Amino acid sequence: MKYVVVTGGGMSGLGKGVTSSSVGVLLQACGLRVTCIKIDPYLNIDAGTMSPFEHGEVFVLQDGGETVMEKERRGAYLGKTVQVVPHVTDEIQDWIQRVAHAPVDGKEGPPDVCVIELGGTVGDIESCPFVEALAELSYRVGDFCLIHVSHVPVLSAVGEQKTKPTQHSVRTLRSLGLAPNILACRSNSPLEGYAREKLARSCHVSSGNVLSLHDVGKNVWRVPILLRDQKAHEAVLRVLNLDVKEPDLKEWTARAELFDALVEPVRIALVGKYMGLTRINKDAYFSVEKALMHASVALRKKLAVDWVPAEDLEDGTAQENPNAYKAAWNKLKGADGILVPGGFGDRGVEGKILAAKHARENRIPYLGICLGMQVAVIEFARSVLLDMQDANSTEFDAETKNPCVVFMPEGSRTHMGGTMRLGSRRTYFHHDNHVGCMAARLYGNVSYVDERHRHRYEVNPEMVARFEEAGLWFSGRDESGERMEIVELGEHPFYVGVQFHPEFKSRPGKPSPVFTGLIAAACGQLESVLQQSHGESNGFEKTDGVGKVVEK
């Protein structure tokens, strides 16, 4: 196994993630089997309880893990003093090597290369055990390439690229036992020759291993091409002692060029509750936005996302802030499609319910994810089933007389961390002659799919028959048939809710089927998409590896 580690210095948000994924794309294009690990240096055992306001999206994978403290409680260290070095660092190394060897592409045997992104900023105290573990791992495994991402700013007063932030960042990294093989320098313009030479000399890397990451924000799909043009793959392969073919990025290049050429827009209103007070907090819905982009590019449309704070749709905002209320409703009414993503807690829920109602009554394409599915069920109960006007979820009203959404029986009411229904779960499609199963057709008419979950509440199974009699059809269920996974409204162009999070398995060139359905319905291409999906499995009948909840 060979390792590529990506670290960052100076500040957060430099592009470690896009660098890691782009290097992975390059190595795959060289014919190598690649896996990836993301490490976030936080003490939280369960990242699922972290606030999206503070840390952005919780990204759901599919594996499980064990902590050093759990091993100590079992007596695994035989009474020894448990220390950061060697116990914590050894556990980190063992975990990395164990996960790195797990195949993720459906083939036998371990991957060729593991790309590891170390979150945070080098020098932060919380990342020190991980940096030490990686330094030890570099000597243990031998084939180890370190890429350090840093910032090369341009001060307006002098107009030249400044290398000191990167120099100091590398000095900090070296003091912790790691020396970079490659520098990836984030800048607003291509790295100048003098800056490249200065960094090479002061950071002890060859000038050919100083890479320029510029214009990354405009089209991130061009980053693998940008790195290839600078021979980044040759630098990595040289360090790893690999001799493989040149990368074939024809398909990737075509996709990036298509993205730049898109003109015809499709407008999606994303109604969320983690929007922020002074700016739109896109990080909380990062994968949702990317999944929308994957689907829109596949359908040759230029994505325009209107970010709608759910609370701004509520009557209370009309009184307190009429301008925000008007702006939110204008965005909702001007959208080609509406997406309501997941969330926890009662704040903004009534606004999400109003968004679902607007989509249902006005026949606007709607996709509800997790909580977005649950509010669609609540809204239907309130508006269509006349004796359920007080319908609610017990998450928001524990005393509701019509609990459409209830706490799952296997969950814990006293411990919030690590008690959700997490990771990959199987959903079986239930067909009915009088209601077409839209979701099954989008997935290629397979009998089941494996998608990732993260929730504590579910649709009340005791009310399912009543809903289906009124026209709200549950077309996907778990293996028991008692847990509702997909809901559809038959007499609607596209009204779909899913309990799982399809955004986490969407990829460029392989968009999520339900996101594709939303975009297709929003731009009038749904029927053609359904015809293309007929008989195609899209690979979704297979699981995709291992599942733990981590932060992205």
N, C-alpha and C positions, 0 to 999 in steps of 0.2 A: 504494500500500500504506500502510495506517495501522497504528500500533503501540501496544499497551498493554503497559507494563512493570510488573511487580510485584516490589518489593524488600521486604526485611525488616530490622528493626533491633532492637537490644537483646539478643536471644537467638534461638536456633534453635527450631524446632517451633511457631511462632506460627500457622501456617496459610497460608503463602504458596501452597502447592499447591492447597488447597481454594478460596482466593480466586481464583487464576488460572482454575481450571476453572469456577468459578461465574460469573465474568465472561464466560467463553467461552460458557457455557450461555445467559446473558442476551442476549448479542449475537446468538447463533444464533436465539434466540426472537424477536428483532427482524427476522429475515429476512436477516441478514448471513452470508456465508461466512467461517468462522473457522478459523485454524490455530494451533498452539501450539508453542513452543520452550521447553525446560528447559535452563538453563545451570548446571552445577556447576563452581565455580572451583578445580579440582584439577589438579595437574601430570600425573596419570596419563593416558597416551595411551589405554590400554585399561583401562576401569573393571572389566572382567571378573575381574581378579586381586585386587580389593579385598575385604577380609573383610566378610561380612554382619554379623559381630559389631560391627565398628566403624562401618560406614556403612549398614547395612540392605541392602535388596534391590537387585540389579542388574536394571534394567529394560531389556528388549531392544526396540529399534526396528528400522528396516530400511534405513538409509542408510550411506554411507561418507564419510570426510573426509580431509583432508590437513593437516598441521601446518606452522607457520611454519618449524621447523627442517628439515623435509623439503625445503621450497622453497629454503632457504638452501644445503643440501647440493647441490642441483641447479644452483646458480649463478643462481637467479632474481633475486637482488638485485645481481648484477654486482659483487660485492666490497665493497658498502657495509657499514658497521657496522650490524648488525641490532639494533634497539632496541625496547623495549616500546612507545614512542611514536616513530614512527608505525607501525612494521611489524606488531607484534602487534595493536595496536588496529585498524588498517586491515583486517587479516585477519579479526578477529572481526566487524567490521561487514559485510565482504563475505560472510562465511559466513552471518550472520543474514539478510541481504537475499536471498541465493541460496536458502536453505531456506524463508524466509517466502513466496517466490513460487511454491513448488511446490504444486500442487493436491493435496488430501488427501481430497476427497469424491467423486472419480470424475468431476468435471465439468471442462470446459475452462476455461483461464484461471486467473490467480492468485486466491487468496482476497481478501476485502475487508479483513480485520483479522488481524494476528498478535499473539497474546498471548504475552509472554515472561516467564518466571519466572526471576529471578536467584537461584540458590541461595546458601546461606551468609548471613552477617550483614554489613550495611553497616559498613565500617570495618576489616574483616579484611584483612590485607595481601594474601592470595591473590586477593581479589576486585577489587582496585584496577584491574588492566588492563581488566576487564570493565565496571566502573563508568565508567571513562574512555571506553571504546569506546561505551557507551550514551549518555554525555553528548555525544560527538561526533555520534553517530547522530541524536540529537534535533534538532540543528541541520541535519543533512544532509537529513532527510526532512520535517521540519516538523510533520506530523500525528502527534503523539507524546504519549501520556497516561501519566503515572507514578502508580501506586498504591503507597503505602508502608504496609506492615503493621507494626504495633507493639503493645506491651503497655501496658495501662492497669490496673495492679494496685490492689487494695484492701488497705490495711494494717489488720489486725484491731484494732490499738491505737486507731486514729482512725476507722475505718469509712468513709472517703471515698476516692473514686477519685483516684489520683495520676497527673498528666500529665507529670511531669518526665522519666521514661524516654523517652516519645515525643518530647518537646521536644529532648532531647539527641540522640536518634537522627536527627531531622530536621536538626538543626544539623550533624551529621556528614555526612549526605547532601548538604546544600548546600555544604559545604566541598569536596566532591569533584566539584562541577559539576552536580549534579542537584537539581531542586526538585520536590517532589511536587505533583500536582494534586489528589489525593484521599488521605485518610488512612483506613485500615481498622484500627480499634482493637479488639484482642482483649481481652475482659474476661469476668468471670464473670456479670455482670448488664448489662442495657442501659445504655448510656452516658448519664450524667446530663447535664442541660442545661448546668450550670455547667462541667463538664469539656469538653463539646463547644465551648462558646464560648471557653474558655481555650485549647484546642488550635487553634481556628481563628485566633485572634488571634496567638498566639505562633508558629505554623507558617505563617502567611500563606496560608491557604486559606479559602474561604467555609465557613460553618458547615454548609451543606447538603452539603458535600463531605467532612464528617467522619462516617464510617460506623461503626456499632457491630456488631462480630462477637461475639455472645454466644450461649451455649448451643450452640456449634458441635459439641462432642464428642458430644452426645446423638443428633443425627440430621443428619449432614452434608448429606443431600439437601435439607434445608430452607434451606441457605445461599443458593442462588440466589433463593429466595422472600424471604428476609430482606433481601437486597440490593435486590431489586426494590421491596419495600415502602418502602425508604429512597431510592428514585429514583436508585440507583447508575448505572443505564443512561443516565439523562438526563445525569448528570454526565460520564460517559465520552463519550457522543455529542456533547456540547457542546464538549468539548476537541478532539475529532477532526473537528469541523465536519461531522457527519453528521445527516441528517434522515430517520429511518425510522419504521416503525410501532412501536406499543407491544408489549412482549414478550408472547408467548402461552405461558404456563406451565401451561396446564390439565393436560396429561399429566404434567408434572413434579410439580405439586402433588398430583395423585392418587396418584402413586407415593410421595411423602413421607408423605402421610396413611395410605396402606396400610402403610408401614413402621411407623408409630406404632401402628397398630391390630392388628398381628400378635400372636397369642397362642400358637397351637399350635407347639411347638418341633420342630426337627429337629437332632439332636446329631451332630456330625462330630468324630472324633478326628483331629487333624492331628499326624502323627508326624514331627518335624523334628530336625535336629541343631544348628541355630543358635538355641537357646532361651535361652542366658544362664545364669549361675550364680546370680544373686540375684533376677532378674526375668525374665519371659517377654519375649523380644526379638521382638515382633510385626513390627517393621520389616523383618526378614529375609524375611517371608512376606506382605508388605503386599498385593500384587496377588492372591495366592492367597486371602487372607481376603476381599478385596473381590469376587472372582469367585464365591466361595461365597455371599456376601451377595446379589449380583445374581441368582443362580439361585434362592436360597431365597425372595426377595421375589416373583420371577416365579411361584413355585409356592405363594404365600400361606403361607409357613412362617417362623417366627421362628428365626433361626440361633443355635445355641449351639455354639461351638468349644471343644473340650477340647484344650489344648496339651499334647502328650505328648513329653517329651524322649526321643529314640530310645535313648540310652544307658541310660535308666532301665528299659528293657524287658529288658536283657541280664542273663545269669546273674551277671556280676561285680557288678552293683549289688545283687543279692539278698544277696550276702555283705557288701558294704561299706555299703550303705544300704538295709536292708530296707523302711523306711517309704516311701522314694521308689519302690522297685520295686513295692510293693503298690499305691501310688497310681496309678502309670502303668498297670499292668495293669487296675485297676478302671475307669479312664477308657476304656481300649481296649475292655473287655468291655461297657461300658455305652453304647457309641456305636451310632448307627443306620447310620453309614457311616464308612469310614476313608480318609484321604487321605495319601499319602506324597509329599512334594514333592521337588524337586531338591536337589543338594548335591555337594560334592567332598571327596575324602579318605575314609579308612577309618573314622574315628571315628564311632560310632553306626550303622554299616552293618548290623551283626548285629541290632541292635534293629529296624531297618527291615525286614529280612528276616523277623523274627519277626512283625511286624505284618502283612506280606503273607501269611504262613502262616496266621495267625489268621483273616484275612478269607477266605482260600480255603477252609479247612477248615470254617469255621462259616457259610459262605454269606452273609457280610456284604458289602454293596456296597463296592467298592474302586476307587479311582482313583490310579494311580501316574503321576507326572510326571517325565520325564527320568530321574534316578536311581531314582525310584519305579517306573518301568517296568522298569529293569534289575534291581532287586532282586526284582521279581516273577518275572522269568525265572530268576534264580539260585535262588530258593526252589523253583520248580517243578522245576528240574533236580535239586536235592538231595532233594526229598521224593517226587517221582513217578518220575523216571528213576533206578532203584535203583543203577545203576552210576556215578552222578555225585554221590555224597554229598559230594565235596570240590569241587564246582563253585564257581566264583568269577569275579570280574572281574579282568583283569590290572592294573587300577588299584589293587586291594587286595592281590593276590597275583600277582606277575609270573611265578612258577614253577608256577602251578596246572596240573594235568594236564587239567582240563576247563574251558577258558576260555570261558564262556558270553557274556562281554562283553569286547570287545577294543578296543585303541587304533585309531582310524581311520587308514588308511594315509596320508592327505594331511596329517595333523597333524605338529607339530614336538615332538620330545621334549626339546629343549634350550631353547626359548623358550616361556614360559608365556603371555606377553602377546600378544594379537592373533592367536592361532593356533587358536582354536576354530572350530567350524562355527557361524557366527553369522547372525542375521537371518532373513528370510523364506525358507522352502523349501517346495516343493510336495510334497504327499503324495497318492498315488493309492490309491483303495480297491480291494481285491481281494476279490471276492465268492466264496463257495463254497456249494454247494447244501446241504451237511450242517451248515454252521455259519453262523448268521445274523450278518450284519455289523452289530453294534450301533452302532458309531461312524458308519457310513455313514447309517444310518437317523436318528441324532441330528442329523447335518448336513444332512438333507433329501434323502438319496439323490443327492447330486451325485457326479460322477466323481472329483473331486479337491478338496483344500482347500489354502490357503496359510496356514501357521502359522509362528511364530517359534521359532528354535532357539538353543541355547547349550550345546554339549557337545563333548567330545573322544573319548568312547568310544561304541561301538555294540554291538548284539547281534551275536554271531559268525554271519555268514551261512552258515558251513559247518555249523552245528548246527540251522538252521531246519527242515529236513525232519524231523529227529528230534523236535523239539518239536511240530510239527504232527501227526505220527503219534500223539503221546500226548495230543493234545487242546488244545494251546496254539496258537491260530491268529493269525497275523500278518496282520491285515486291512488294514493300511496300509503302503505302501512308497514309496520315492522313485522318481524317473523311471527309474532303472536296474533296479529290482526287487530290488536286492541289499542295500539298506539298510532295516532294519526301523523303521517309524515308529509303528505302532499294534499292540498285542497284546490279544487277548481270550481269555477262557476260556469255551468254549461251554456247558458244563453248570454255569453259575453265574448267579445273578440279575443281577449286574452286576460284572464283574471286568475292568477296562480299564486299560491302560497306554499312555501316549503319550510318544514321545521329545521332542516339542516342548513349548512352554510356552503352553498355551491361555489362561492367566490374563491374558496381556498384551493380548489383543484383546477381553476381556470388557468390557461397558459396561452401565450402568443402562438397563434396557429392552431390551437385546440381550445377554443372558448367553451365555457360552461354552456350546456344545452339550454338551461332555463334562461340564462342571460341572453343567449342568442334568440330565444323565443320572444323575450321582451322587446329587444331592439327590432327584430323582424316585424312584430306586430305594430310597433311604433312608426315604422316607415313603410308599412303596407306590403311587406315581403313574406308574411308568415306562411302562406299556403305553399309558396315555392320552397321555403326552408323545410316544411313538413314533408314535402314530396322527396326532397333530397335526403332527408333523414330516414326515409322508409327503408327498412332492411339493413340499415347501418347500425352497428353496435357502438361505435365511437370509443370502444375500449372501456366503457364504464361498467361492464359486468365484472371487471377485475378489481381487486383491492390494490392500493398503491403503497404498501409498505407498513410503516410502523407509526404509533400515535400518542403523543403527549401534547399538552397545551403549553406553548411558550409564547413570549412576546416577539413581535416582529419589529 
